[in-house]
């Protein structure tokens, strides 16, 4: 890894409602790492493109729109948020039903994934700038594509009924199965467990259980 990226990286991947966000945020707070939710990046970009009237099938129009967008980072506590043209959307906006229905379709487009790649890699520089000890990045392709050389890579999973119940508790009613199918079958950076990543089934675990398990693994690896 290039010298400018010499910063500890923890990659957490998995599908919706497997506990990625809760786990990543809690770990970031305990370790004084910067938290980056790449799923929110795709939601933010989706919301912006929808506002411009784009639909996933209009690849030429989307490519033209992307050229007009400037990406920057807004730090809120431990979390780094994506701003587009110096404006960060509200959490309510990027988690609306309309965005939920479209985000996996937009995220499957190679132009969009390429557009975000350098920005996501560059979050290490943002972490260094603000004095964080490292970065915890969550998503669906962190351990396979964004930081495949990260020392610490985890893949969270849970059974379908547990995930559906968690989504309903969050007030979201969508098809996790459909989202999984779209994420796993997209041509570029599909959702898969990266080679060497540690799988953790969170179905019967509390958040505290998951955090303790990951911290124990990190400590063991640091001692190796």
Residue frames as a rotation matrix with the C-alpha (Angstrom) as fourth column:
UNK 1
0.577 0.817 0.000 0.00
0.817 -0.577 0.000 0.00
0.000 0.000 -1.000 0.00
UNK 2
0.119 -0.509 0.853 1.27
0.404 -0.760 -0.510 3.49
0.907 0.405 0.116 -0.82
UNK 3
-0.708 -0.534 -0.463 2.91
0.624 -0.165 -0.764 5.37
0.332 -0.829 0.450 2.08
UNK 4
-0.798 0.420 0.431 0.18
-0.459 -0.888 0.017 8.01
0.390 -0.185 0.902 2.16
UNK 5
0.230 0.945 -0.233 -2.32
-0.532 0.323 0.783 5.29
0.815 -0.057 0.577 3.01
UNK 6
-0.546 -0.500 -0.672 -0.42
0.249 0.669 -0.700 3.94
0.800 -0.549 -0.241 6.02
UNK 7
-0.490 0.560 0.668 -3.30
-0.864 -0.415 -0.286 3.89
0.117 -0.717 0.687 8.42
UNK 8
-0.908 0.162 0.386 -5.04
0.008 0.929 -0.370 0.94
-0.418 -0.333 -0.845 10.08
UNK 9
-0.481 0.774 -0.412 -8.10
-0.808 -0.209 0.550 -0.26
0.340 0.598 0.726 8.14
UNK 10
-0.740 0.414 0.530 -10.98
0.014 0.797 -0.603 -2.40
-0.672 -0.439 -0.596 9.37
UNK 11
-0.741 0.489 -0.461 -13.26
-0.584 -0.129 0.801 -3.56
0.332 0.863 0.381 6.55
UNK 12
-0.660 0.616 0.430 -16.78
-0.038 0.545 -0.837 -4.71
-0.750 -0.569 -0.337 7.41
UNK 13
-0.778 0.388 -0.495 -18.92
-0.559 -0.067 0.826 -6.17
0.287 0.919 0.269 4.64
UNK 14
-0.812 0.557 0.172 -22.32
0.406 0.752 -0.519 -7.82
-0.419 -0.352 -0.837 4.52
UNK 15
-0.499 0.726 0.474 -25.87
0.591 -0.115 0.798 -7.49
0.634 0.678 -0.371 3.31
UNK 16
-0.283 0.502 0.817 -28.64
-0.469 -0.816 0.339 -5.30
0.837 -0.287 0.467 4.68
UNK 17
0.532 0.615 0.581 -29.61
-0.750 0.024 0.661 -5.76
0.393 -0.788 0.474 8.34
UNK 18
0.478 -0.462 -0.747 -26.64
0.398 0.872 -0.284 -7.93
0.783 -0.161 0.601 9.24
UNK 19
0.820 -0.089 -0.565 -25.45
0.530 -0.255 0.809 -5.36
-0.215 -0.963 -0.162 11.77
UNK 20
0.074 -0.867 0.493 -22.73
0.907 -0.146 -0.394 -3.62
0.414 0.476 0.776 9.75
UNK 21
0.088 -0.020 0.996 -23.59
0.088 -0.996 -0.027 -0.04
0.992 0.090 -0.086 10.66
UNK 22
0.904 0.283 0.321 -24.21
-0.288 -0.154 0.945 -0.58
0.317 -0.947 -0.058 14.37
UNK 23
0.730 -0.677 -0.095 -21.03
0.647 0.640 0.415 -2.61
-0.220 -0.364 0.905 14.62
UNK 24
0.016 -0.767 0.642 -18.89
0.833 -0.344 -0.432 -0.17
0.552 0.542 0.634 12.64
UNK 25
0.336 0.169 0.926 -20.08
-0.155 -0.960 0.231 2.88
0.929 -0.221 -0.297 14.56
UNK 26
0.987 0.063 0.144 -19.54
-0.153 0.166 0.974 1.21
0.038 -0.984 0.174 17.95
UNK 27
0.509 -0.859 0.048 -16.07
0.851 0.511 0.121 0.03
-0.129 -0.021 0.991 16.98
UNK 28
0.077 -0.459 0.885 -15.13
0.537 -0.729 -0.425 3.46
0.840 0.508 0.191 15.66
UNK 29
0.652 0.249 0.716 -16.07
-0.385 -0.706 0.595 5.04
0.654 -0.663 -0.364 18.96
UNK 30
0.964 -0.261 0.059 -14.17
0.084 0.505 0.859 2.50
-0.253 -0.823 0.508 21.04
UNK 31
0.343 -0.884 0.318 -11.02
0.897 0.409 0.168 2.56
-0.279 0.227 0.933 18.89
UNK 32
0.265 -0.150 -0.953 -11.03
-0.057 -0.989 0.139 6.27
-0.963 0.017 -0.270 17.96
UNK 33
-0.718 -0.344 0.604 -11.27
0.547 0.256 0.797 5.34
-0.429 0.903 0.004 14.28
UNK 34
-0.597 0.545 -0.588 -13.16
-0.680 -0.733 0.011 7.27
-0.425 0.407 0.808 11.63
UNK 35
-0.301 0.611 0.732 -16.36
0.321 0.788 -0.526 5.55
-0.898 0.077 -0.434 10.48
UNK 36
-0.664 0.105 -0.741 -17.29
-0.686 -0.480 0.546 5.47
-0.298 0.871 0.391 6.79
UNK 37
-0.075 0.752 0.655 -20.58
0.113 0.659 -0.744 4.01
-0.991 0.019 -0.134 5.55
UNK 38
-0.919 -0.336 -0.205 -20.17
-0.153 -0.173 0.973 3.39
-0.362 0.926 0.108 1.81
UNK 39
-0.442 0.850 0.287 -23.80
0.896 0.432 0.101 2.29
-0.038 0.302 -0.953 1.57
UNK 40
0.344 0.528 -0.777 -24.68
0.524 -0.794 -0.308 5.87
-0.780 -0.301 -0.549 2.49
UNK 41
-0.586 -0.598 -0.547 -22.42
-0.187 -0.557 0.809 7.03
-0.788 0.576 0.215 -0.35
UNK 42
-0.927 0.255 0.274 -24.50
0.360 0.411 0.837 5.10
0.101 0.875 -0.473 -2.87
UNK 43
0.008 0.966 -0.259 -27.70
0.980 -0.060 -0.191 6.31
-0.199 -0.252 -0.947 -1.26
UNK 44
0.043 -0.069 -0.997 -26.51
0.193 -0.978 0.076 9.92
-0.980 -0.196 -0.029 -1.38
UNK 45
-0.860 -0.408 -0.308 -25.54
-0.229 -0.230 0.946 9.63
-0.457 0.884 0.104 -5.02
UNK 46
-0.668 0.693 0.271 -28.81
0.734 0.554 0.393 7.85
0.122 0.462 -0.878 -5.84
UNK 47
0.179 0.756 -0.630 -30.82
0.783 -0.497 -0.375 10.61
-0.596 -0.426 -0.681 -4.16
UNK 48
-0.271 -0.379 -0.885 -28.90
-0.167 -0.887 0.430 13.23
-0.948 0.264 0.177 -6.14
UNK 49
-0.990 -0.140 0.004 -29.42
-0.028 0.228 0.973 11.44
-0.137 0.963 -0.230 -9.46
UNK 50
-0.361 0.930 0.067 -33.11
0.932 0.363 -0.008 10.88
-0.032 0.060 -0.998 -8.78
UNK 51
0.141 0.378 -0.915 -33.48
0.428 -0.857 -0.288 14.57
-0.893 -0.351 -0.283 -8.04
UNK 52
-0.564 -0.436 -0.701 -31.96
-0.435 -0.565 0.701 15.28
-0.702 0.701 0.129 -11.44
UNK 53
0.388 0.860 -0.332 -34.53
-0.792 0.127 -0.597 12.99
-0.471 0.494 0.731 -13.03
UNK 54
-0.411 -0.625 -0.663 -32.14
-0.859 0.509 0.052 10.16
0.305 0.591 -0.747 -13.93
UNK 55
0.759 0.524 0.386 -33.14
-0.605 0.787 0.120 6.49
-0.241 -0.324 0.915 -13.97
UNK 56
0.193 -0.788 0.585 -30.70
-0.266 0.532 0.804 3.52
-0.944 -0.311 -0.107 -13.87
UNK 57
0.402 0.002 0.916 -31.20
0.716 0.623 -0.316 2.60
-0.571 0.782 0.249 -17.54
UNK 58
0.974 -0.007 0.228 -30.10
0.142 -0.762 -0.632 6.04
0.178 0.648 -0.741 -18.73
UNK 59
0.471 -0.856 -0.215 -26.36
0.798 0.309 0.517 5.35
-0.376 -0.415 0.828 -18.53
UNK 60
-0.235 -0.561 0.794 -25.33
0.829 -0.541 -0.138 8.13
0.507 0.626 0.593 -20.92
UNK 61
0.430 0.483 0.763 -27.38
0.011 -0.847 0.531 10.67
0.903 -0.219 -0.370 -18.99
UNK 62
0.962 -0.112 -0.248 -25.96
0.264 0.157 0.952 9.44
-0.068 -0.981 0.181 -15.70
UNK 63
0.112 -0.987 0.114 -22.39
0.990 0.121 0.076 9.71
-0.089 0.105 0.991 -17.02
UNK 64
-0.155 -0.097 0.983 -23.09
0.458 -0.889 -0.016 13.31
0.875 0.448 0.183 -18.01
UNK 65
0.792 0.510 0.335 -24.56
-0.080 -0.458 0.885 14.08
0.605 -0.728 -0.322 -14.57
UNK 66
0.735 -0.534 -0.419 -21.56
0.664 0.443 0.602 12.58
-0.136 -0.721 0.680 -12.77
UNK 67
-0.170 -0.845 0.507 -19.21
0.884 -0.358 -0.301 15.00
0.436 0.397 0.808 -14.51
UNK 68
0.002 0.260 0.966 -21.07
-0.034 -0.965 0.260 17.88
0.999 -0.034 0.007 -12.82
UNK 69
0.905 0.416 -0.090 -20.79
0.035 0.138 0.990 16.49
0.424 -0.899 0.110 -9.29
UNK 70
-0.143 -0.943 0.302 -18.05
-0.444 -0.211 -0.871 17.44
0.884 -0.259 -0.389 -6.84
UNK 71
0.622 0.335 -0.708 -17.50
0.354 0.686 0.635 15.09
0.699 -0.645 0.308 -3.91
UNK 72
-0.336 -0.702 0.628 -16.24
-0.466 -0.455 -0.759 16.19
0.819 -0.547 -0.174 -0.51
UNK 73
-0.222 0.164 -0.961 -16.41
0.636 0.772 -0.015 14.96
0.739 -0.614 -0.276 3.08
UNK 74
0.050 0.315 0.948 -18.25
-0.604 -0.746 0.279 16.41
0.795 -0.587 0.153 6.06
UNK 75
-0.678 -0.382 -0.628 -17.22
0.235 0.697 -0.677 15.05
0.697 -0.607 -0.383 9.45
UNK 76
0.224 0.772 0.595 -19.97
-0.665 -0.325 0.673 14.55
0.713 -0.546 0.440 12.05
UNK 77
0.716 -0.081 0.694 -18.55
-0.593 0.453 0.665 13.10
-0.368 -0.888 0.277 15.24
UNK 78
-0.175 -0.785 0.594 -16.70
-0.228 0.619 0.752 9.91
-0.958 -0.003 -0.287 14.27
UNK 79
0.197 0.392 0.898 -18.53
0.674 0.611 -0.415 9.56
-0.712 0.687 -0.144 10.96
UNK 80
-0.760 -0.458 -0.461 -17.44
-0.088 -0.630 0.771 10.91
-0.644 0.627 0.439 7.59
UNK 81
0.233 0.939 0.251 -20.40
0.376 0.151 -0.914 11.87
-0.897 0.308 -0.318 5.40
UNK 82
-0.550 -0.363 0.752 -20.42
0.817 -0.046 0.575 12.36
-0.174 0.931 0.322 1.65
UNK 83
0.088 0.527 -0.845 -21.29
0.053 -0.850 -0.524 15.86
-0.995 0.001 -0.103 0.44
UNK 84
-0.141 -0.065 0.988 -22.20
0.970 0.191 0.151 16.48
-0.199 0.979 0.036 -3.19
UNK 85
-0.120 -0.030 0.992 -21.47
0.519 -0.854 0.037 19.96
0.846 0.520 0.118 -4.47
UNK 86
-0.857 -0.422 0.296 -20.82
-0.043 -0.513 -0.857 21.00
0.514 -0.747 0.422 -0.85
UNK 87
-0.133 0.862 0.489 -24.19
-0.960 -0.235 0.154 19.77
0.247 -0.449 0.859 0.38
UNK 88
-0.985 -0.147 -0.087 -24.80
-0.113 0.942 -0.315 16.69
0.129 -0.300 -0.945 2.54
UNK 89
-0.226 0.969 -0.100 -28.35
-0.330 0.021 0.944 15.30
0.916 0.247 0.315 2.27
UNK 90
-0.066 0.299 0.952 -30.39
-0.998 -0.014 -0.064 14.45
-0.006 -0.954 0.299 5.34
UNK 91
-0.904 -0.250 0.347 -30.51
-0.305 0.946 -0.113 10.89
-0.300 -0.208 -0.931 6.63
UNK 92
-0.068 0.970 0.235 -34.28
-0.048 0.232 -0.972 10.89
-0.997 -0.078 0.030 6.05
UNK 93
0.428 0.217 -0.878 -33.77
-0.804 -0.353 -0.479 11.77
-0.413 0.910 0.023 2.40
UNK 94
-0.369 -0.672 -0.642 -31.22
-0.892 0.451 0.040 9.06
0.263 0.587 -0.766 1.59
UNK 95
-0.981 0.065 0.183 -33.28
-0.010 0.923 -0.385 6.41
-0.194 -0.380 -0.904 3.41
UNK 96
-0.230 0.940 -0.253 -36.59
-0.822 -0.327 -0.466 7.26
-0.521 0.101 0.848 1.77
UNK 97
0.308 0.460 0.833 -38.70
0.036 0.869 -0.493 4.57
-0.951 0.181 0.251 0.09
UNK 98
0.962 0.068 -0.265 -37.79
-0.246 -0.210 -0.946 5.98
-0.120 0.975 -0.185 -3.31
UNK 99
0.128 -0.987 -0.095 -34.07
-0.976 -0.108 -0.190 5.70
0.177 0.117 -0.977 -2.65
UNK 100
-0.182 -0.138 0.974 -34.50
-0.557 0.831 0.014 2.24
-0.810 -0.540 -0.228 -1.10
UNK 101
0.657 0.578 0.485 -36.15
0.059 0.601 -0.797 1.04
-0.752 0.552 0.361 -4.29
UNK 102
0.976 -0.204 -0.073 -33.42
-0.122 -0.238 -0.964 2.39
0.180 0.950 -0.257 -6.57
UNK 103
0.514 -0.843 0.156 -30.09
-0.780 -0.383 0.495 2.30
-0.358 -0.376 -0.855 -4.74
UNK 104
0.080 -0.512 0.855 -29.08
0.024 0.859 0.512 -1.27
-0.996 -0.021 0.081 -5.69
UNK 105
0.700 0.234 0.675 -29.91
0.654 0.171 -0.737 -0.56
-0.288 0.957 -0.033 -9.35
UNK 106
0.902 -0.419 0.108 -27.74
-0.345 -0.846 -0.406 2.57
0.261 0.329 -0.908 -9.43
UNK 107
0.396 -0.788 0.472 -25.00
-0.710 0.064 0.701 0.91
-0.583 -0.613 -0.534 -7.35
UNK 108
0.443 -0.185 0.877 -24.73
0.366 0.931 0.012 -1.90
-0.818 0.316 0.480 -9.93
UNK 109
0.985 -0.031 0.172 -23.66
0.148 -0.378 -0.914 0.55
0.093 0.925 -0.367 -12.66
UNK 110
0.287 -0.957 -0.044 -19.89
0.956 0.289 -0.044 0.42
0.055 -0.029 0.998 -13.37
UNK 111
-0.078 -0.311 0.947 -19.74
0.379 -0.888 -0.260 4.20
0.922 0.338 0.187 -14.00
UNK 112
0.672 0.406 0.619 -21.09
-0.383 -0.525 0.760 4.89
0.634 -0.748 -0.197 -10.52
UNK 113
0.910 -0.377 -0.174 -18.78
0.381 0.589 0.712 2.42
-0.166 -0.714 0.680 -8.78
UNK 114
0.037 -0.926 0.375 -15.76
0.942 -0.093 -0.322 3.83
0.333 0.365 0.870 -10.63
UNK 115
0.193 0.132 0.972 -16.90
0.085 -0.989 0.118 7.36
0.977 0.060 -0.202 -9.78
UNK 116
0.842 0.246 0.481 -16.86
-0.428 -0.240 0.872 6.57
0.330 -0.939 -0.097 -6.05
UNK 117
0.723 -0.546 -0.423 -13.78
0.566 0.819 -0.090 4.34
0.395 -0.174 0.902 -5.92
UNK 118
-0.274 -0.913 0.303 -11.06
0.524 -0.406 -0.748 7.00
0.806 -0.047 0.590 -5.57
UNK 119
0.017 0.366 0.930 -13.22
-0.584 -0.751 0.306 9.01
0.811 -0.549 0.201 -3.17
UNK 120
0.917 0.398 0.002 -13.71
-0.248 0.568 0.785 5.98
0.311 -0.720 0.620 -0.93
UNK 121
0.395 -0.862 -0.318 -10.02
0.794 0.494 -0.353 5.06
0.461 -0.113 0.880 -0.98
UNK 122
-0.304 -0.559 0.771 -9.23
0.221 -0.829 -0.514 8.69
0.927 0.015 0.376 -0.21
UNK 123
0.713 0.619 0.330 -11.11
-0.193 -0.280 0.941 8.55
0.674 -0.734 -0.080 3.08
UNK 124
0.479 -0.656 -0.583 -7.87
0.864 0.471 0.179 7.28
0.157 -0.589 0.792 4.62
UNK 125
-0.536 -0.687 0.491 -6.37
0.609 -0.717 -0.339 10.69
0.585 0.117 0.803 3.95
UNK 126
0.127 0.676 0.726 -9.37
-0.273 -0.680 0.680 12.34
0.954 -0.285 0.098 5.60
UNK 127
0.866 0.176 -0.469 -8.87
0.334 0.494 0.803 10.13
0.373 -0.852 0.368 8.66
UNK 128
-0.037 -0.966 -0.256 -5.21
0.982 0.012 -0.189 11.09
0.186 -0.258 0.948 8.86
UNK 129
-0.405 -0.070 0.912 -6.08
0.242 -0.970 0.033 14.77
0.882 0.234 0.409 8.44
UNK 130
0.372 0.683 0.629 -8.40
-0.482 -0.437 0.759 14.68
0.794 -0.585 0.166 11.45
UNK 131
-0.371 -0.717 0.590 -6.03
-0.862 0.030 -0.506 12.66
0.345 -0.696 -0.629 13.61
UNK 132
0.714 0.643 0.279 -7.87
-0.698 0.686 0.206 9.36
-0.059 -0.342 0.938 13.76
UNK 133
-0.109 -0.767 0.633 -5.90
-0.605 0.556 0.570 6.20
-0.788 -0.321 -0.525 14.54
UNK 134
-0.917 -0.149 0.371 -7.51
0.166 0.702 0.693 4.39
-0.364 0.697 -0.619 11.65
UNK 135
-0.504 0.757 -0.415 -10.61
-0.864 -0.429 0.265 3.90
0.023 0.492 0.870 9.58
UNK 136
-0.639 0.445 0.627 -13.56
0.195 0.882 -0.428 1.51
-0.744 -0.152 -0.650 9.78
UNK 137
-0.615 0.402 -0.678 -15.29
-0.779 -0.440 0.446 1.25
-0.118 0.803 0.584 6.43
UNK 138
-0.419 0.579 0.699 -18.51
0.058 0.786 -0.616 -0.69
-0.906 -0.218 -0.363 5.97
UNK 139
-0.138 0.434 -0.890 -20.21
-0.930 -0.366 -0.034 -1.77
-0.340 0.823 0.454 2.78
UNK 140
0.788 0.479 0.387 -20.50
-0.287 0.842 -0.456 -4.61
-0.544 0.248 0.801 0.32
UNK 141
0.844 -0.527 0.100 -17.14
0.361 0.421 -0.832 -4.56
0.397 0.738 0.545 -1.48
UNK 142
0.772 -0.564 0.291 -14.68
-0.635 -0.695 0.337 -3.13
0.012 -0.445 -0.895 1.04
UNK 143
0.269 -0.691 0.671 -12.67
-0.398 0.555 0.731 -6.30
-0.877 -0.464 -0.125 1.61
UNK 144
0.364 -0.070 0.929 -12.80
0.672 0.710 -0.210 -7.34
-0.645 0.701 0.305 -2.05
UNK 145
0.429 -0.052 0.902 -12.39
0.832 -0.367 -0.417 -4.07
0.353 0.929 -0.114 -3.97
UNK 146
0.853 -0.044 0.520 -11.80
-0.117 -0.987 0.109 -0.91
0.508 -0.154 -0.847 -1.93
UNK 147
0.157 -0.825 0.543 -9.30
-0.985 -0.169 0.028 -2.26
0.069 -0.539 -0.840 0.61
UNK 148
0.814 0.178 -0.553 -8.52
-0.255 0.965 -0.064 -5.86
0.522 0.193 0.831 -0.37
UNK 149
-0.088 -0.938 -0.336 -5.18
0.262 0.304 -0.916 -5.55
0.961 -0.169 0.219 1.44
UNK 150
0.226 0.226 0.948 -6.73
-0.784 -0.536 0.315 -4.47
0.579 -0.814 0.056 4.77
UNK 151
-0.799 -0.597 -0.065 -5.31
-0.415 0.627 -0.659 -6.47
0.434 -0.500 -0.750 7.66
UNK 152
-0.797 0.575 0.184 -8.70
0.054 0.371 -0.927 -6.74
-0.602 -0.729 -0.326 9.33
UNK 153
-0.679 0.607 -0.413 -11.60
-0.623 -0.179 0.761 -7.87
0.388 0.774 0.500 7.14
UNK 154
-0.783 0.508 0.359 -14.95
-0.007 0.570 -0.822 -9.10
-0.622 -0.646 -0.442 8.45
UNK 155
-0.743 0.633 -0.217 -18.08
-0.276 0.006 0.961 -10.35
0.610 0.774 0.171 6.70
UNK 156
-0.765 0.538 0.355 -21.30
-0.378 0.072 -0.923 -10.15
-0.522 -0.840 0.148 8.73
UNK 157
-0.671 0.611 -0.420 -24.30
-0.231 0.366 0.902 -12.31
0.704 0.702 -0.105 7.90
UNK 158
-0.706 0.548 0.448 -27.61
-0.454 0.135 -0.881 -13.32
-0.543 -0.825 0.154 9.46
UNK 159
-0.705 0.497 0.506 -30.55
0.641 0.752 0.155 -15.52
-0.304 0.434 -0.848 8.55
UNK 160
-0.702 0.416 0.578 -33.34
0.349 -0.507 0.788 -14.07
0.621 0.755 0.210 6.40
UNK 161
0.333 0.912 -0.240 -36.01
0.682 -0.057 0.729 -13.94
0.651 -0.407 -0.641 9.13
UNK 162
0.133 -0.380 -0.916 -33.70
0.881 -0.378 0.284 -12.11
-0.454 -0.844 0.284 11.55
UNK 163
-0.851 -0.519 0.072 -32.75
0.482 -0.720 0.499 -9.58
-0.207 0.460 0.864 8.90
UNK 164
-0.383 0.797 0.467 -36.37
0.437 -0.289 0.852 -8.97
0.814 0.530 -0.238 7.87
UNK 165
0.495 0.565 -0.660 -37.35
0.833 -0.092 0.546 -8.41
0.248 -0.820 -0.516 11.51
UNK 166
-0.266 -0.686 -0.677 -34.49
0.765 -0.577 0.284 -5.94
-0.586 -0.442 0.679 11.96
UNK 167
-0.879 -0.042 0.475 -35.55
0.393 -0.627 0.672 -3.99
0.270 0.778 0.568 8.88
UNK 168
0.085 0.989 0.124 -39.14
0.555 -0.150 0.818 -3.74
0.828 -0.001 -0.561 10.10
UNK 169
0.369 -0.029 -0.929 -37.89
0.906 -0.213 0.366 -2.55
-0.209 -0.977 -0.052 13.48
UNK 170
-0.679 -0.677 -0.284 -36.00
0.546 -0.725 0.421 0.20
-0.490 0.131 0.862 11.63
UNK 171
0.095 0.817 -0.569 -39.26
-0.066 -0.565 -0.823 1.15
-0.993 0.116 0.000 9.91
UNK 172
-0.430 -0.313 -0.847 -38.12
-0.854 -0.164 0.494 -0.13
-0.294 0.935 -0.197 6.52
UNK 173
0.276 0.579 0.767 -40.27
-0.119 0.813 -0.570 -2.52
-0.954 0.066 0.293 4.50
UNK 174
0.245 -0.246 -0.938 -38.32
-0.966 -0.140 -0.215 -3.74
-0.078 0.959 -0.272 1.49
UNK 175
0.989 0.116 -0.093 -37.28
-0.131 0.974 -0.185 -7.03
0.069 0.196 0.978 -0.06
UNK 176
0.325 -0.920 0.219 -33.92
-0.664 -0.057 0.746 -8.06
-0.673 -0.388 -0.629 1.34
UNK 177
0.196 -0.204 0.959 -33.88
0.413 0.904 0.108 -11.08
-0.890 0.375 0.262 -0.99
UNK 178
0.839 0.167 0.517 -34.23
0.543 -0.276 -0.793 -8.88
0.011 0.947 -0.322 -4.08
UNK 179
0.817 -0.575 0.041 -31.52
-0.576 -0.814 0.072 -6.51
-0.008 -0.082 -0.997 -2.84
UNK 180
0.194 -0.760 0.621 -29.20
-0.339 0.542 0.769 -9.42
-0.921 -0.360 -0.152 -2.13
UNK 181
0.433 0.033 0.901 -29.78
0.683 0.641 -0.351 -10.85
-0.589 0.767 0.255 -5.62
UNK 182
0.959 -0.058 0.279 -28.98
0.153 -0.721 -0.676 -7.50
0.240 0.691 -0.682 -7.24
UNK 183
0.626 -0.751 0.211 -25.87
-0.752 -0.508 0.420 -6.97
-0.209 -0.421 -0.883 -5.11
UNK 184
0.161 -0.571 0.805 -24.55
-0.186 0.783 0.593 -10.51
-0.969 -0.245 0.020 -5.56
UNK 185
0.318 0.054 0.946 -25.09
0.759 0.584 -0.289 -10.68
-0.569 0.810 0.145 -9.33
UNK 186
0.905 -0.043 -0.422 -23.87
-0.237 -0.876 -0.420 -7.26
-0.352 0.480 -0.803 -10.43
UNK 187
0.808 -0.587 0.057 -20.92
0.375 0.437 -0.818 -7.51
0.455 0.682 0.573 -12.83
UNK 188
-0.084 -0.875 0.476 -18.65
-0.006 -0.478 -0.879 -5.08
0.996 -0.076 0.035 -10.98
UNK 189
-0.825 -0.402 0.398 -17.69
-0.373 -0.142 -0.917 -5.64
0.425 -0.904 -0.033 -7.30
UNK 190
0.138 0.922 -0.361 -20.49
-0.161 0.381 0.911 -8.06
0.977 -0.067 0.201 -6.37
UNK 191
0.282 0.060 0.958 -21.33
-0.950 -0.123 0.287 -8.78
0.135 -0.991 0.023 -2.75
UNK 192
0.608 -0.182 -0.773 -19.13
0.111 0.983 -0.144 -11.72
0.786 0.002 0.618 -1.74
UNK 193
0.922 -0.384 0.034 -17.04
-0.051 -0.033 0.998 -12.61
-0.383 -0.923 -0.050 1.27
UNK 194
0.545 -0.784 -0.296 -13.45
-0.753 -0.302 -0.585 -11.70
0.370 0.542 -0.755 0.46
UNK 195
0.523 -0.449 -0.724 -10.82
0.287 0.893 -0.346 -14.41
0.802 -0.027 0.597 0.66
UNK 196
-0.525 -0.787 -0.324 -9.36
0.534 -0.009 -0.845 -14.44
0.663 -0.617 0.425 4.15
UNK 197
-0.404 0.457 0.793 -12.17
-0.623 -0.771 0.127 -12.38
0.670 -0.443 0.596 5.70
UNK 198
-0.993 0.076 -0.089 -13.65
0.117 0.625 -0.772 -13.61
-0.004 -0.777 -0.630 8.97
UNK 199
-0.354 0.935 0.016 -17.35
-0.002 -0.017 1.000 -14.50
0.935 0.354 0.008 8.80
UNK 200
-0.987 0.158 0.005 -19.56
-0.006 -0.007 -1.000 -13.68
-0.158 -0.987 0.008 11.76
UNK 201
-0.377 0.926 -0.009 -23.19
0.472 0.201 0.859 -14.81
0.797 0.319 -0.513 11.90
UNK 202
-0.936 -0.019 0.351 -24.99
-0.230 -0.723 -0.652 -12.15
0.266 -0.691 0.672 13.95
UNK 203
-0.233 0.947 -0.222 -28.41
-0.068 0.212 0.975 -13.87
0.970 0.242 0.015 13.99
UNK 204
0.605 0.468 -0.644 -28.22
0.515 0.387 0.765 -14.90
0.607 -0.795 -0.007 17.63
UNK 205
-0.342 -0.832 -0.437 -25.66
0.922 -0.207 -0.326 -12.35
0.181 -0.514 0.838 18.81
UNK 206
0.727 0.449 -0.519 -26.17
0.558 -0.827 0.065 -9.01
-0.400 -0.337 -0.852 20.54
UNK 207
0.825 -0.454 0.337 -24.27
-0.078 -0.682 -0.727 -5.97
0.560 0.574 -0.598 19.34
UNK 208
0.520 -0.636 0.570 -22.06
-0.830 -0.218 0.514 -6.31
-0.203 -0.740 -0.641 22.41
UNK 209
0.568 -0.267 0.778 -21.31
0.105 0.962 0.253 -9.93
-0.816 -0.062 0.574 21.47
UNK 210
0.813 -0.222 0.538 -20.28
0.565 0.080 -0.821 -8.94
0.139 0.972 0.191 17.94
UNK 211
0.725 -0.551 0.413 -18.08
-0.487 -0.834 -0.257 -6.09
0.487 -0.015 -0.874 19.16
UNK 212
0.479 -0.547 0.687 -16.33
-0.677 0.267 0.685 -8.29
-0.558 -0.793 -0.243 21.72
UNK 213
0.656 -0.205 0.726 -15.71
0.423 0.897 -0.130 -10.99
-0.624 0.393 0.675 19.12
UNK 214
0.803 -0.352 0.481 -14.19
0.360 -0.357 -0.862 -8.55
0.475 0.866 -0.160 16.64
UNK 215
0.636 -0.581 0.508 -12.03
-0.724 -0.677 0.132 -6.84
0.267 -0.452 -0.851 19.29
UNK 216
0.549 -0.426 0.719 -10.73
-0.300 0.703 0.645 -10.22
-0.780 -0.570 0.258 20.43
UNK 217
0.703 -0.255 0.664 -9.81
0.669 0.553 -0.497 -11.15
-0.240 0.793 0.559 16.85
UNK 218
0.791 -0.403 0.461 -8.12
-0.058 -0.799 -0.598 -7.78
0.609 0.446 -0.655 16.29
UNK 219
0.592 -0.566 0.573 -6.07
-0.785 -0.244 0.570 -8.17
-0.183 -0.788 -0.588 19.46
UNK 220
0.581 -0.362 0.729 -5.00
0.173 0.930 0.324 -11.67
-0.796 -0.062 0.603 18.49
UNK 221
0.729 -0.276 0.626 -3.92
0.667 0.080 -0.741 -10.57
0.155 0.958 0.242 15.02
UNK 222
0.772 -0.454 0.445 -2.04
-0.401 -0.891 -0.213 -7.56
0.494 -0.014 -0.870 16.37
UNK 223
0.519 -0.564 0.642 -0.10
-0.653 0.224 0.724 -9.91
-0.552 -0.795 -0.251 18.64
UNK 224
0.893 -0.142 0.427 0.83
0.328 0.856 -0.400 -12.25
-0.309 0.498 0.811 15.76
